[in-house]
Amino acid sequence: MQIFKTPHFDFLRWRWFAIGLSWLIIIAGLAVIKTKGMPLGVEFSGGTIVIVQFDQQPPDSSVIRNALERSMPGEGQNAIIQRYGDESARQYMIRVPDVGEESGAGLSQKADKVVAALKSAGIGNLHVAGTEIVGPAVGQDLRRKGILATVLSLVGILLYIAFRFQLSFAVGAVVATVHDLLVTFAFLAFFRYDLSLNVIAAILTVTGYSTNDTIVIFDRVRENIRGMRRDNLYDIVNRAVNQTLGRTVITAGTALLSAVALFLFGGEVLHGFAFTMIVGIVTGTYSSVFIAAAIAVIWQSWGKKPGKLAGSVPTATASATPKTRKPGRRRAS
Amino acid sequence: MKKNIRWKLITSLAVFVIFFTVGVYPILAQRYHMPLPGWLAAKQLKLGLDLKGGVHLVLRVQTDDALKIHTTTTSEQLREALKTPGIAVTSITVSTPTSFQVQGVPPDKDAEFVRLADDQTATEYDRNSGAGGTYTFTMKPNIAVTMREQAVTQARETIDRRVNELGVAEPNISLYGQSADQILVQLPGVTDVARAKEIIRNTAILELKIVEAGPAGSQEQLLQNYSGKVPDDMEVLQGSAQTGDTSFYLMKKASAVTGTDLRNARPTIDENNRPAVGFSLTNEGARKFAKATGENIGRLLAIVLDHRVTSVATIQTKINDEGRITGTFTTEQVTDMSLILRTGALPAGLTYLEERVIGPSLGADSIRSGVTASLVGLLLVVGFMLIYYRLSGVNAVVALVFNLVILLGLMAYINATMTLPGIAGFVLTMGIGVDSNVLIFERIKEELEAQRGVRQAINAGFSRVFLTLLDTHIASLISAAFLFQFGTGPIRGFAMTLVIGLISNLFTSTFVSKTLFEAVLGHRQTAALSI
């Protein structure tokens, strides 16, 4: 069985269109983040989450909100109140943006107040199934570390690809990865999923995954350069993308199957994770096919003849094996 | 050639059996009550808090407290030392946790002061002189760093002892984060958070002091005889609200006996049959206590816990090594207080930065969903591979199962903790494993189309794709390494799973898969391949 019988799509023809589309999504995402803010999980923003389980059929969220508002004026309006997990679990998640005093054991005061407010409101018997209280200091620390981990892993990948392939490929791969990050953030902002530690794990997974995709294509380009030295890079890259298309689609498809399974059956905690995976797999595959190679080609053609389409593989380096060809040498010629 | 294949098969099988025994058998054995030898049971995959339920706390050790105590002690020692030669200074005050100031050193005694002060402090403090006989003593930076580290280590050890006394199974108490003053406490299965928190963070600095003045209703009243000013070497302490006595007492900063002189503490009852804490002192403590009580018969002795006067009693006779803390306590309070005193004082105060409580039902829900999702994902992927690659799909599925077994086995072997993101890591490993096989199979298909023989196509497929696999896996390892280095808690678990998964996948997809192909083909000349 085969999905594509020797495909010959001219992917690179669409490069400016693809880049435009990506910018559109990214700018829209940034606009949403700018106006409505990036929804942050409690581990990043700090705050108090209480998960309560009702003994009987739980009341409507507005009833809970009113109960909070009565004992803690002003808090009820600011609280996020959502059903948690399966309907049959009879659980609600209540999130208030702040914590108790950040000194001594005062951190949980807020959570205690929320629970007391609900228990005294006469809205049914309930008990606390879980709490999560994070002081602002932890959030700052995590944010710093998250950014550090991302930047360092990008630099690591850039160096590795530059070492194994050439600089233009490394630039293409890193641009594609940054693209995936931005698009994923945009979708998280569109669909208002909280940026949590789990989601960060998913984002980093997906970037690794997208780099995988990109490397597979670049690997094929490298192999093709050896056999097709006479052709220009544009054709070589197009050929490589087509040759690996079957694999790209199947891999993305199976990964999507797993991610969708996680999304549907993984429970409340993995929801954000699975959503991010789904978005990331789609954008990762898209960026590997349409963005990464295109950027590499554009980067090379700029170095060669500004403004012109893809440059051919320079004859000066045709005799050198691709592996030993250093990126700087071509610019010197 | 044939012998070669046999050896490869045996190697593959041996690897499978070993990892299956370590990783999968214990899980099955527990579930279906099969015999499980001890050495195997010891190497098990542990469930993280998010799956098992429990309490997760992050605390910050206020290391400034420890430095301040040390600076205060040093300045008091200097004050004592100055008395002998009769150097009268205007004041000695502690200005910051790491520095204190001496003012009004008489000019004619300056040289002697410097000599004495250096004797007392030069190893730990830098001395700076200002105008008018003022000297500032600042703790040396390296000493401060060491003392902070010591405070955190000591706090960790104290918490460790307290948690052990609480009887929590498999607690995790470790240093946390990169700021070096945070401690992570994980207590699986604990649900009474309030009590656990109180026991952990109670500094429990115990001091026995001779009361100089008091009790008095207010601070002004107390200081009547001292012209309204607290003498430099004394402090005002208040009774704790808990015992119903909120009077003020004046006592020396230096204590007769402190918590470090304690040998044991246990719940007992007082003469009115109310719960009380009985304590006994070490030899050194008993000697100090006997001296202090012997010299002060008829005066008041205060038992001060965390700078609050807990109980006050008149000293009737010289007391040697036993004492009792009385008040209006409940039995549980007395039990907890004894536990805390027994396990030693914390060197500094603690602040809670993060607190998570995962109820057992939430954890169970997460396990169920996580496992269901993984199984559904696995079945979907397996179904797809079998349909799309037919018989070769079986090969891919075998490689996939192999991969998961190795992953489970290795994680059990290193006693890794399984968390929810860890389960996600499993799903991802599955994805990467399938990807490797897809890459290889698609390449074999291409080679077959290029009119090669089956065997050459397979060999070419594996050898050409090997480099690609190496590149993709190394790139993934690079990001997983950073994730592990800078991630926290569950994210580290995820990165760990990923790293192990990547390594085992490289083995299964290039070695096991290939061996299977070779074994099935044997050395027959095959014209077609089911792929």
Interface residues (C-beta under 8 A of the other chain):
Chain A: M1 Q2 T6 E43 I51 Q53 G85 D86 A89 E102 S103 G104 A105 G106 L107 S108 V128 A129 G130 T131 E132 I133 V134 G135 A137 V138 D141 L142 K145 G146 L148 A149 L152 S153 G156 I157 Y160 I161 R164 L197 N198 I200 A201 A202 L204 T205 T207 G208 Y209 T211 N212 I215 V216 D219 R220 E223 Q243 T244 G246 R247 I250 T251 G253 T254 A255 L257 S258 A259 A261 L262 L264 F265 G266 G267 E268 V269 L270 F273 A274
Chain B: D50 V58 R60 G177 Q178 S179 V193 K197 E198 R201 G349 L350 T351 Y352 L353 E354 E355 R356 V357 I358 G359 S361 L362 D365 S366 R368 S369 G370 T372 A373 S374 V376 G377 L378 L380 V381 F384 M385 I387 Y388 Y389 R390 L420 P421 I423 A424 V427 L428 M430 G431 I432 V434 D435 V438 L439 E442 K445 E446 E449 R464 L467 T468 D471 T472 I474 A475 S476 I478 S479 A480 A481 F482 L483 Q485 F486 G487 T488 G489 P490 I491 F494 L498
